[in-house]
Each structure stands twice: as C-alpha cells, then as structure tokens.
Amino acid sequence: MMTNPFWLVFLGGGLGSITRYSLSRYVQPLLRTTFPAATLIANVLASLILGFLVGWMTARASGRETIRLLIGVGFCGGFSTFSTFSSETLLLLQTGRWWTAGLNVMLNMCLCLLASFAGLWLGRP
C-alpha cells in the first residue's frame, strides 16, 4: 500500500524549502556578491536532481510513484524557486542593474537546461 501522496509531497517540499533557505542564508553571504547566486545554485541543483530522477525512473518500474512524489514533486518543487528568481530579477531591473538582470536570466535558463540534460544522461542505465 502506498503512503498518502499528499504527505509525500508535503515532506519532500518541506525538506526542499529548508534546503533552499539554508543555501540562501548560509551560502549567499559566503559568496560576497549581490548577484542572486544562491537562487541560481538551488535552481541548477534541482534541475540536475529532477533530470537524474526522470532518467533513472525510465528504466525502473518499482517504487516510481513514491519516489517521484517525494523527490520530484516535493523536494525539487520546494528547493527550486521560480518566484524568487523572478523577484530578484525584477529587483535588479528596478535598481538599474540591467546587465546583471540579463545575466541572471541567461544563467538560470542555460544552466538549468544543461543540468536537466546532464541529470537525465547520468540517470539512464
């Protein structure tokens, strides 16, 4: 019998959100930059994890739904953050940092796509 899917998403999402918060709180200050690097790192890592999960799941049948809900929907959904990316980019634009905002958009899009592809490749047998 499978665990209630809502609890799996809840647990994974909570863990992902705590991980993202920790990354923003502790890693961003270490980087000593105003560039939103912690959000970029979270988005790229979530893309890599989700890509790996999709690649891994395509070759395996057992336990897929539980893992998909816990890690794919829950953890990766809570860890990655499009809303924070959008908010930080808008703030960069509002403060006249056009080039930094453009760089943020390009890095998030390109690196997340590359990470998804790499994860998919690594997850396949």
C-alpha positions as CSV (number, residue, x, y, z in Angstrom):
1,M,0.0,0.0,0.0
2,M,1.4,3.4,-1.0
3,T,1.7,6.2,1.5
4,N,-0.7,9.1,1.1
5,P,0.6,11.1,-1.9
6,F,-0.1,14.4,-0.1
7,W,2.2,13.5,2.8
8,L,5.0,12.5,0.4
9,V,4.8,15.9,-1.4
10,F,4.5,17.7,2.0
11,L,7.5,16.0,3.4
12,G,9.6,16.4,0.2
13,G,8.5,20.1,-0.2
14,G,9.4,20.9,3.4
15,L,12.8,19.4,3.1
16,G,13.4,21.2,-0.2
17,S,12.3,24.5,1.2
18,I,14.6,24.1,4.3
19,T,17.5,23.2,2.0
20,R,16.9,26.3,-0.2
21,Y,16.5,28.6,2.8
22,S,19.8,27.2,4.3
23,L,21.5,27.8,0.9
24,S,20.3,31.4,0.8
25,R,21.1,32.1,4.4
26,Y,24.5,30.5,4.7
27,V,26.0,30.2,1.2
28,Q,25.0,33.6,-0.3
29,P,26.9,35.6,2.4
30,L,30.0,33.5,1.8
31,L,30.0,34.4,-1.9
32,R,30.2,38.1,-1.1
33,T,28.2,39.2,-4.1
34,T,24.9,40.9,-4.7
35,F,24.2,38.6,-7.6
36,P,21.5,36.1,-6.6
37,A,23.8,33.1,-6.7
38,A,22.1,31.1,-4.0
39,T,18.9,31.0,-6.1
40,L,20.8,30.1,-9.2
41,I,22.6,27.3,-7.4
42,A,19.3,26.0,-6.0
43,N,17.6,26.0,-9.4
44,V,20.5,24.3,-11.1
45,L,20.8,21.6,-8.5
46,A,17.0,21.0,-8.5
47,S,17.2,20.7,-12.3
48,L,20.1,18.2,-12.1
49,I,18.2,16.1,-9.4
50,L,15.0,16.1,-11.4
51,G,16.7,15.3,-14.6
52,F,18.5,12.4,-12.9
53,L,15.3,11.2,-11.4
54,V,13.5,11.2,-14.7
55,G,16.4,9.3,-16.4
56,W,16.6,6.8,-13.5
57,M,12.8,6.2,-13.4
58,T,12.5,5.5,-17.1
59,A,14.5,2.2,-16.6
60,R,12.8,1.1,-13.4
61,A,9.3,0.2,-12.6
62,S,9.1,-0.5,-8.9
63,G,8.5,2.4,-6.4
64,R,8.5,5.0,-9.0
65,E,5.4,6.9,-7.9
66,T,6.5,7.3,-4.3
67,I,10.0,8.5,-5.3
68,R,8.5,10.8,-7.9
69,L,6.2,12.4,-5.4
70,L,8.7,12.7,-2.6
71,I,11.7,13.9,-4.6
72,G,10.5,15.1,-7.9
73,V,7.3,16.9,-7.0
74,G,8.1,17.6,-3.3
75,F,11.8,18.2,-2.8
76,C,12.6,19.6,-6.2
77,G,9.4,21.8,-6.1
78,G,10.4,23.1,-2.7
79,F,14.1,23.5,-3.5
80,S,13.8,25.3,-6.8
81,T,12.2,28.7,-6.9
82,F,11.0,30.4,-10.0
83,S,9.2,33.1,-7.9
84,T,12.4,34.1,-6.1
85,F,14.3,34.1,-9.4
86,S,11.6,36.4,-10.9
87,S,11.5,38.7,-7.8
88,E,15.3,39.0,-7.7
89,T,15.5,39.7,-11.4
90,L,12.8,42.4,-11.1
91,L,14.7,44.0,-8.2
92,L,17.8,44.1,-10.3
93,L,15.9,45.7,-13.1
94,Q,14.3,48.3,-10.8
95,T,17.7,49.3,-9.4
96,G,19.1,49.8,-12.9
97,R,21.3,46.7,-13.0
98,W,20.2,45.7,-16.5
99,W,23.2,43.6,-17.3
100,T,23.1,41.7,-14.1
101,A,19.4,41.0,-14.6
102,G,20.1,39.8,-18.1
103,L,23.0,37.6,-16.9
104,N,20.7,36.2,-14.2
105,V,18.1,35.2,-16.7
106,M,20.6,33.7,-19.1
107,L,22.5,31.8,-16.5
108,N,19.3,30.4,-14.9
109,M,17.8,29.3,-18.3
110,C,21.0,27.9,-19.8
111,L,22.5,26.2,-16.7
112,C,19.2,24.7,-15.6
113,L,18.6,23.2,-19.1
114,L,22.2,21.9,-19.1
115,A,21.8,20.5,-15.6
116,S,18.5,18.8,-16.6
117,F,20.2,17.2,-19.6
118,A,23.2,16.1,-17.5
119,G,20.9,14.6,-14.9
120,L,18.9,12.8,-17.5
121,W,22.1,11.4,-19.0
122,L,23.5,10.4,-15.6
123,G,20.3,8.7,-14.5
124,R,19.9,6.5,-17.5
125,P,21.3,3.0,-17.3
